[in-house]
Every structure is written in structure tokens, then in C-alpha cells.
């Protein structure tokens, strides 16, 4: 178990540790608790190191940026894309 106040993207952190499963309690933003799942081979030292190195990616922001970049490359607005797809 590791407690942190760092911003964590749990799905991303789990992938960074080999997708062995993590559980978390983020109810207290200053004391986020992260635990490895049962039968995981990830050690507490590995979890600590991964959290230290972790830079959380906001998936919604990343998708929005990717969509905006695509629209720019296509030379159309979001409204025009909606019209084409609708």
C-alpha cells in the first residue's frame, strides 16, 4: 500500500506496472491510497518507484487535443465534422 498526494491516472499507472491490477481510494485527495491487487507480483518498492516516476495523463484532454489536431489537418471545424457525420 502506498499513500500519495500526487495526481494519479490509475489505468495508466497499472499499465506502467505491467497490467497486474491496482486498487485505489481517492476519497481524500491529499492521501490517495493505492494497493496492488491480490496475486500481483508487483512489490511495494516497485509501486513506490512507479508512482514517483508517474506523470498522469488526462485522457479526456488528450482525446480533445487529438480531435482538434485532426480537424486542423483536415481543415474543417468541429461543427462541419458533426454535419458530415450526422
NORWOBEL-V609894 format. One record per residue. N is the residue number from 1. RES is the residue in one letter. PHI is phi in degrees with one decimal (* if undefined). PSI is psi in whole degrees, -180 to 180 (NA if undefined). D_CENTER is the distance of its C-alpha to the mean C-alpha in Angstrom with 1 decimal. Layout:
BEGIN
n=N res=RES phi=PHI psi=PSI d_center=D_CENTER
n=N res=RES phi=PHI psi=PSI d_center=D_CENTER
END
This chain:
BEGIN
n=1 res=X phi=* psi=136 d_center=19.0
n=2 res=X phi=-129.0 psi=138 d_center=17.3
n=3 res=X phi=-112.1 psi=134 d_center=17.3
n=4 res=X phi=-146.3 psi=158 d_center=15.4
n=5 res=X phi=-106.7 psi=-1 d_center=15.3
n=6 res=X phi=-66.4 psi=148 d_center=12.5
n=7 res=X phi=-67.6 psi=128 d_center=9.4
n=8 res=X phi=-127.6 psi=133 d_center=6.7
n=9 res=X phi=-103.1 psi=102 d_center=3.1
n=10 res=X phi=-61.1 psi=-43 d_center=5.6
n=11 res=X phi=-63.2 psi=-42 d_center=5.2
n=12 res=X phi=-64.9 psi=-45 d_center=4.1
n=13 res=X phi=-61.7 psi=-41 d_center=6.7
n=14 res=X phi=-60.7 psi=-44 d_center=8.9
n=15 res=X phi=-62.3 psi=-40 d_center=9.2
n=16 res=X phi=-62.8 psi=-25 d_center=10.1
n=17 res=X phi=-98.9 psi=11 d_center=12.6
n=18 res=X phi=93.7 psi=18 d_center=14.1
n=19 res=X phi=55.6 psi=48 d_center=12.7
n=20 res=X phi=-98.8 psi=-5 d_center=15.3
n=21 res=X phi=102.7 psi=127 d_center=13.7
n=22 res=X phi=-131.1 psi=150 d_center=12.5
n=23 res=X phi=-122.9 psi=150 d_center=13.6
n=24 res=X phi=-148.7 psi=155 d_center=13.0
n=25 res=X phi=-126.3 psi=108 d_center=15.0
n=26 res=X phi=-105.8 psi=20 d_center=13.6
n=27 res=X phi=-62.4 psi=-34 d_center=17.0
n=28 res=X phi=-107.6 psi=106 d_center=18.1
n=29 res=X phi=-61.9 psi=-19 d_center=15.7
n=30 res=X phi=-92.4 psi=-9 d_center=17.9
n=31 res=X phi=-140.5 psi=66 d_center=17.9
n=32 res=X phi=-73.8 psi=129 d_center=14.6
n=33 res=X phi=-104.4 psi=127 d_center=15.7
n=34 res=X phi=-123.5 psi=130 d_center=13.8
n=35 res=X phi=-129.3 psi=141 d_center=16.1
n=36 res=X phi=-77.0 psi=149 d_center=16.3
n=37 res=X phi=-70.5 psi=159 d_center=17.6
n=38 res=X phi=-56.1 psi=145 d_center=21.3
n=39 res=X phi=69.4 psi=9 d_center=22.6
n=40 res=X phi=-77.7 psi=146 d_center=19.7
n=41 res=X phi=-94.3 psi=1 d_center=21.2
n=42 res=X phi=-71.3 psi=128 d_center=18.5
n=43 res=X phi=-87.6 psi=165 d_center=20.6
n=44 res=X phi=-63.4 psi=-35 d_center=19.9
n=45 res=X phi=-64.8 psi=-41 d_center=20.6
n=46 res=X phi=-66.2 psi=-41 d_center=18.0
n=47 res=X phi=-63.0 psi=-45 d_center=15.4
n=48 res=X phi=-59.1 psi=-47 d_center=16.7
n=49 res=X phi=-64.0 psi=-41 d_center=16.6
n=50 res=X phi=-65.8 psi=-40 d_center=13.0
n=51 res=X phi=-66.2 psi=-40 d_center=12.0
n=52 res=X phi=-60.8 psi=-41 d_center=14.5
n=53 res=X phi=-83.4 psi=-15 d_center=13.3
n=54 res=X phi=-66.6 psi=131 d_center=9.5
n=55 res=X phi=-122.9 psi=105 d_center=8.6
n=56 res=X phi=-64.3 psi=134 d_center=5.3
n=57 res=X phi=-103.3 psi=126 d_center=4.9
n=58 res=X phi=-78.7 psi=107 d_center=6.0
n=59 res=X phi=-62.4 psi=-37 d_center=6.2
n=60 res=X phi=-65.7 psi=-43 d_center=9.6
n=61 res=X phi=-63.9 psi=-41 d_center=10.9
n=62 res=X phi=-62.4 psi=-42 d_center=10.2
n=63 res=X phi=-67.0 psi=-41 d_center=12.1
n=64 res=X phi=-63.3 psi=-42 d_center=14.7
n=65 res=X phi=-65.0 psi=-40 d_center=15.3
n=66 res=X phi=-64.7 psi=-41 d_center=15.8
n=67 res=X phi=-64.7 psi=-44 d_center=18.1
n=68 res=X phi=-62.7 psi=-40 d_center=20.0
n=69 res=X phi=-64.8 psi=-40 d_center=20.5
n=70 res=X phi=-65.4 psi=-44 d_center=21.9
n=71 res=X phi=-61.1 psi=-39 d_center=24.1
n=72 res=X phi=-63.4 psi=-45 d_center=25.4
n=73 res=X phi=-62.1 psi=-37 d_center=26.2
n=74 res=X phi=-78.3 psi=-18 d_center=28.0
n=75 res=X phi=75.2 psi=30 d_center=29.8
n=76 res=X phi=-129.2 psi=163 d_center=29.2
n=77 res=X phi=-91.3 psi=169 d_center=27.8
n=78 res=X phi=-61.9 psi=-38 d_center=25.4
n=79 res=X phi=-63.6 psi=-41 d_center=28.5
n=80 res=X phi=-66.4 psi=-39 d_center=30.3
n=81 res=X phi=-63.3 psi=-43 d_center=27.4
n=82 res=X phi=-61.2 psi=-42 d_center=27.5
n=83 res=X phi=-62.1 psi=-43 d_center=31.3
n=84 res=X phi=-64.5 psi=-39 d_center=31.1
n=85 res=X phi=-87.3 psi=-20 d_center=28.8
n=86 res=X phi=-82.3 psi=NA d_center=30.4
END
